[in-house]
Amino acid sequence: MSNNAGKVVCVTGASGYIASWLVKLLLLRGYTVKATVRDINDPKKLDHLLELEGAKERLQLCKANLLEEGSFDSAVEGCEGVFHTASPCIFNVKDPQIELIDPAVKGTLNILKSCAKSPSLKRVILTSSMAAVLYNGKPITPDVVVDETWFSKADFCKESELWSSYELSKTLAEDAAWKFVRENNIDMVVINPGVVLGPLLQPSLNQTSATILTLINGEQMLLNPCVGWIHVKDVANAHIQAFDISSASGRYCLVERVAHFSDIVKITQEIFPTLPLPEKFVEDESLVPQFQVSKEKAMTLGIEFIPLDVAVKETVESLKEKKFLNL
């Protein structure tokens, strides 16, 4: 902890799922954290952060809005590191441009513009997604190993009419970020996690936990996509390690295991045999088949990977504890 005493970092969208864990672990490591939120007077968004160990001494709340250029200037000022996690993660949208793409792309650029003004800044850590990695038209089969050299293509996302515009928003945001940091000589490292599971710190239900909740609530006819999964603690740790380790660079894919939704149901059934789980899935040939994701680069950050069954178990237990799952 003493090594980080006096070090100041910023976490955007601090009340979110990944960001809350990031704030928690940064405080535990002795950092002073400037946490940005849209409303600093909303106890539902803030109480869980204010209750974290070290928050009273080293947590500063800052009001900022993704779509307001300059609103992050004061939050970024004096920081050595900026962790940009704030970006909408919603799958059912009415207006993708307004609800997803503008906040993701314009928000990222607004934060980077603030970073470009800060003489104290050493590195930006951007929370991207495997959604910005996988969708490029390359064939995906069980023997294919996806790694950090893969980049999703915006045109492919648009042409494919993907099941949400989340993939497009993350692809466009990461592309815009790389262009900006190269033009402005900013040191940036990108974290590309799969679907994130694990305990919730925030009181609200985030999108990926809602997906698990839908599964265990016994929906009988579901699509059965195959995606990469990762524990939220590994994601938060990877962000901090990517800042702490001076040699860290480029992108880091974070996937503990690739599995179909039906595999998640099987794991849940083994751990919680009394849950009313779905019995049948609708298979869709257009959905991603089984594939592999390289762990080689992520392991250089010291990530040991919490097993998927632990992530599922802790997610379900957290949903029960937070009263989202009434059993």
C-alpha positions in Angstrom: 0.0 0.0 0.0 2.8 2.4 0.9 4.2 2.2 -2.7 1.0 3.9 -4.0 0.5 6.4 -1.2 0.1 9.8 -2.7 -0.6 8.4 -6.2 -3.8 9.8 -7.7 -5.9 8.1 -10.4 -9.3 8.8 -12.0 -12.0 6.2 -12.6 -14.8 7.2 -15.0 -18.3 5.9 -14.5 -17.3 4.8 -11.1 -20.7 3.5 -9.9 -20.7 0.8 -12.6 -20.1 -2.9 -12.2 -16.5 -3.2 -13.3 -15.7 0.4 -12.1 -16.9 -0.3 -8.6 -14.6 -3.2 -8.3 -11.8 -1.1 -9.8 -12.4 1.6 -7.2 -12.4 -1.0 -4.4 -9.1 -2.6 -5.4 -7.4 0.7 -6.1 -8.3 2.0 -2.6 -7.1 -1.2 -1.1 -3.8 -0.7 -2.8 -3.4 2.8 -1.4 -4.3 4.9 -4.3 -6.3 8.2 -4.0 -9.2 7.8 -6.4 -11.1 10.6 -8.2 -14.3 8.9 -9.2 -16.6 10.4 -11.8 -20.3 10.0 -11.7 -23.2 11.9 -13.5 -25.0 12.8 -10.2 -23.0 13.2 -7.0 -26.2 13.5 -5.1 -27.7 10.1 -5.9 -27.2 7.8 -2.9 -28.3 4.7 -4.9 -25.3 5.2 -7.1 -22.8 6.3 -4.5 -23.4 4.7 -1.1 -21.7 1.4 -2.0 -18.6 3.4 -3.0 -18.6 5.6 0.1 -18.7 2.5 2.2 -15.5 1.0 0.7 -12.4 0.6 2.8 -10.3 3.7 2.4 -13.1 5.7 0.8 -13.3 8.2 3.6 -9.7 9.1 3.4 -8.9 8.7 -0.4 -12.1 8.7 -2.5 -13.1 12.0 -4.2 -16.4 12.2 -6.1 -16.4 14.3 -9.3 -19.4 15.2 -11.4 -18.9 14.6 -15.2 -21.0 13.8 -18.2 -19.7 11.7 -21.1 -21.3 14.0 -23.7 -20.0 17.3 -22.2 -16.5 18.2 -23.6 -14.4 19.5 -20.8 -16.5 18.1 -18.0 -13.7 15.6 -17.1 -10.9 18.3 -17.0 -11.1 18.7 -13.2 -11.4 15.0 -12.5 -8.3 14.2 -14.7 -6.2 17.1 -13.4 -3.4 15.9 -11.1 -3.9 12.2 -11.9 -1.1 9.9 -13.0 -3.6 7.4 -14.4 -7.1 7.5 -15.9 -9.2 4.4 -16.0 -12.0 5.0 -18.6 -14.7 2.4 -17.9 -17.7 4.6 -18.5 -19.6 3.3 -21.5 -23.2 2.1 -21.9 -23.6 -1.7 -21.8 -27.2 -2.3 -22.9 -28.4 -4.9 -25.4 -32.0 -3.8 -26.0 -32.0 -0.3 -27.4 -34.5 1.8 -29.3 -32.0 4.3 -30.8 -28.4 2.8 -30.9 -26.8 6.1 -32.0 -28.1 8.0 -29.0 -28.1 5.3 -26.4 -24.9 3.5 -27.3 -22.7 4.9 -30.0 -22.6 8.6 -29.1 -21.8 8.0 -25.4 -19.2 5.3 -26.2 -17.4 7.2 -29.0 -17.9 10.9 -28.1 -17.5 10.1 -24.4 -14.2 8.3 -25.0 -12.9 11.2 -27.0 -14.0 13.8 -24.5 -12.1 12.0 -21.7 -9.0 11.7 -23.9 -9.2 15.4 -24.7 -9.1 16.1 -21.0 -6.2 13.6 -20.6 -4.3 15.5 -23.4 -4.4 18.7 -21.3 -3.0 17.0 -18.1 0.8 17.3 -17.6 0.6 14.8 -14.7 -0.9 12.0 -16.8 1.3 8.9 -17.3 -1.1 6.4 -18.8 -4.7 5.8 -19.8 -6.3 2.4 -19.3 -9.3 1.9 -21.6 -12.0 -0.6 -20.9 -13.0 -2.1 -24.2 -14.5 -5.5 -24.9 -14.1 -8.7 -26.8 -16.9 -7.2 -28.8 -14.1 -5.0 -30.4 -12.0 -8.1 -31.1 -14.2 -10.9 -32.6 -16.3 -9.4 -35.3 -14.2 -9.1 -38.5 -15.4 -11.8 -40.8 -12.6 -14.2 -40.0 -13.8 -17.8 -39.7 -14.4 -18.9 -36.1 -14.1 -22.6 -35.4 -13.0 -24.7 -32.4 -9.4 -24.7 -33.5 -9.2 -21.0 -34.0 -7.3 -19.1 -31.3 -8.3 -15.4 -31.0 -5.7 -13.0 -29.7 -4.9 -9.3 -29.4 -4.1 -8.9 -33.1 -7.8 -9.4 -33.9 -9.8 -6.2 -34.4 -13.6 -6.0 -35.1 -14.5 -4.1 -38.2 -17.3 -1.5 -38.0 -18.5 -2.4 -41.6 -18.7 -6.1 -40.7 -20.7 -5.2 -37.5 -23.1 -3.1 -39.5 -23.5 -5.7 -42.3 -24.0 -8.6 -39.9 -26.9 -6.9 -38.1 -25.6 -8.2 -34.8 -27.9 -9.0 -32.0 -27.1 -5.6 -30.5 -25.3 -2.5 -31.5 -23.0 -2.9 -28.4 -20.4 -4.6 -30.6 -20.4 -1.6 -33.0 -20.2 0.9 -30.2 -17.2 -0.7 -28.6 -15.5 -1.2 -31.9 -16.0 2.4 -32.9 -14.9 3.7 -29.5 -11.7 1.7 -29.4 -10.8 2.7 -33.0 -11.4 6.3 -32.2 -9.3 6.0 -29.0 -6.3 4.5 -30.8 -6.4 7.2 -33.4 -6.6 10.0 -30.8 -3.8 8.7 -28.6 -1.4 8.2 -31.5 -2.0 11.7 -32.7 -1.6 13.2 -29.2 1.2 11.1 -27.9 -0.8 9.5 -25.0 0.3 6.2 -23.5 -2.8 4.0 -23.5 -3.4 0.3 -22.7 -6.7 -1.4 -23.6 -8.4 -4.2 -21.7 -10.7 -6.4 -23.8 -12.8 -8.6 -21.4 -15.4 -11.1 -22.3 -18.7 -11.3 -20.6 -18.1 -10.3 -17.0 -19.4 -12.3 -14.1 -19.0 -12.2 -10.3 -20.4 -10.5 -7.3 -22.1 -7.1 -7.6 -21.0 -4.2 -5.4 -23.5 -1.8 -6.8 -27.2 -2.1 -5.8 -28.5 -2.0 -9.4 -28.6 -4.9 -11.8 -26.0 -4.6 -14.6 -26.5 -6.1 -18.0 -24.3 -9.2 -17.8 -25.7 -10.1 -14.4 -29.2 -9.6 -15.8 -28.3 -12.2 -18.5 -27.5 -14.8 -15.8 -30.7 -13.8 -14.0 -32.7 -14.5 -17.1 -31.1 -17.9 -17.5 -31.7 -19.0 -13.9 -35.3 -17.7 -13.9 -36.2 -20.6 -16.0 -36.7 -19.1 -19.5 -37.5 -22.2 -21.7 -36.6 -20.9 -25.2 -33.4 -19.0 -25.4 -30.7 -18.4 -28.0 -27.6 -20.2 -27.2 -24.6 -18.1 -28.2 -21.0 -19.0 -27.5 -19.0 -16.2 -25.8 -15.9 -15.7 -23.6 -16.4 -15.3 -19.8 -14.3 -13.6 -17.2 -14.5 -12.9 -13.5 -15.0 -9.2 -12.5 -12.1 -9.3 -10.1 -9.7 -10.5 -12.8 -10.9 -7.6 -15.0 -10.4 -5.0 -12.3 -7.0 -6.5 -11.4 -5.9 -6.5 -15.0 -6.7 -2.8 -15.3 -4.6 -2.0 -12.3 -1.7 -4.2 -13.4 -1.8 -2.6 -16.8 -1.2 0.7 -15.1 1.3 -0.5 -12.5 3.5 -2.5 -14.9 5.5 0.0 -17.0 6.2 -2.5 -19.8 2.4 -3.1 -20.3 1.3 -2.0 -23.8 -1.3 -2.5 -26.5 -4.3 -4.6 -25.8 -5.1 -7.5 -23.4 -7.8 -10.1 -24.1 -9.4 -11.4 -20.9 -11.3 -14.6 -21.2 -11.1 -17.5 -18.7 -13.2 -19.8 -20.8 -15.3 -19.8 -23.9 -18.7 -21.4 -23.3 -22.3 -21.5 -24.6 -25.1 -20.2 -22.5 -26.2 -23.8 -22.2 -22.9 -24.5 -20.5 -23.6 -21.8 -18.0 -26.9 -23.4 -17.2 -25.2 -26.8 -16.7 -22.6 -25.3 -14.3 -25.4 -23.5 -12.4 -27.5 -26.7 -12.2 -24.5 -28.6 -10.7 -24.0 -25.9 -8.1 -27.6 -25.0 -7.4 -29.7 -28.2 -8.3 -32.9 -26.7 -7.0 -33.0 -23.7 -9.3 -35.7 -23.7 -12.1 -33.3 -23.7 -15.1 -34.2 -23.8 -18.8 -34.5 -27.2 -20.3 -34.3 -26.2 -24.0 -32.3 -23.7 -26.1 -33.0 -22.5 -29.6 -29.9 -23.1 -31.6 -29.1 -20.4 -34.2 -26.5 -21.3 -36.9 -25.7 -17.7 -37.3 -24.4 -17.3 -33.8 -20.7 -17.7 -32.9 -19.5 -21.3 -32.6 -17.0 -22.6 -30.1 -13.6 -21.0 -30.3 -10.5 -20.3 -28.2 -9.0 -17.0 -26.8 -5.3 -16.8 -26.0 -4.4 -16.1 -22.3 -0.7 -15.7 -23.0 -0.5 -11.9 -23.0 -3.0 -11.5 -20.1 -0.8 -13.7 -18.0 2.0 -11.3 -18.3 -0.1 -9.0 -16.2 -0.1 -11.6 -13.4 -3.7 -12.6 -14.0 -4.2 -16.2 -12.8 -7.9 -16.4 -13.9 -10.7 -17.3 -11.5 -12.5 -20.4 -12.9 -15.8 -19.9 -14.7 -17.7 -22.2 -12.2 -16.5 -19.9 -9.3 -17.7 -16.8 -11.3 -21.1 -18.4 -11.9 -21.5 -19.5 -8.3 -20.5 -16.0 -6.9 -22.8 -14.3 -9.4 -25.8 -16.4 -8.4 -25.1 -15.9 -4.7 -24.7 -12.2 -5.2 -28.0 -12.0 -7.1 -29.7 -13.8 -4.1 -28.0 -11.5 -1.6 -29.1 -8.4 -3.5 -32.7 -9.7 -3.6 -32.8 -10.0 -7.4 -33.3 -13.7 -7.1 -36.1 -14.7 -4.8 -35.6 -18.3 -3.7 
